[in-house]
Amino acid sequence: MTKPATSAPQAMDGVAVRKPNRLWCLGFGVVLLVQLIAVYAPGGPGGPEVNGLDKVIHVLIFAAPAFAALMVGKWPWWALGILAVHAPVSELIQHFLLPHRSGDLLDVMADLGGVVLGGWAYVVWIRRQH
């Protein structure tokens, strides 16, 4: 006899994992698309020349997909792992393959900080829901 499927969240190292939600799936797709455009577009995103704003943008464009991927609920650690690998790979691609862009170690650190921030925001969000 098979067990019936339950709607209860699964545990992810003590943190509940949500069931996939179509709205979060759409949100993840949108923020991932924004990330890819920001990282690989010719010339990068334009804007005011504010000291440090570039690093804040790097944090946000990696934190948003990390948080949204965890909210989708499928393969949460894979999602964070892929985003963490994408951080240095994207800078290497910019440095060696995109003549209009340059790679930066500080950008990698900001990207990885964004992945951590997105994961932390998810943990806080889920714990406050229970």
Secondary structure, DSSP 4 states (H G I P E B T S, - for coil): -PPPP--SPEEETTEEEPPP-HHHHHHHHHHHHHHHHHHHSTT-------TTHHHHHHHHHHHHHHHHHHHH-SSHHHHHHHHHHHHHHHHHHHHHH-TT----HHHHHHHHHHHHHHHHHHHHHHHHH-
